[in-house]
């Protein structure tokens, strides 16, 4: 009788291990995205917001910006691709600019933001984080230069 109990216990452990392995494997291919929010001044109109978003989107999709982000974030090694062109293609395909909202943690007020980010798969999390951060830095520098 004890032999059957031990056999059943071992079978349950093996089945549980296989289920956990496949669950983690399936989760790695789920879509994921990371972005950097940049606050928008509260007094601007919808037309001005669209102009700002289109200007930022044009800057983000520019080849020079993509090349710089790929080089700074070392996306080729993070993604494990053979050439830098594949990393550039991945970034150009996944980069996005959208209008979003964020709650200020100190005042608890909701403010509108421009979200600059990258979408991809969950297994590419390190590449998503570093490329979104670098894109956000580039956009902030571009906006600072435009204001001056």
Secondary structure, DSSP 4 states (H G I P E B T S, - for coil): -HHHHHHHHHHHHHHHHHHHHHHHHHHHTSEEEEEEEEE--TT--HHHHHHHHHHHHHHHTSHHHHHHHHHHHTHHHHHT-SSHHHHHHHHHHHEEEEEEEEE-TTT--EEEEEEEEEEEEGGGHHHHHHHHHHHHHHHHHHHHHHH-
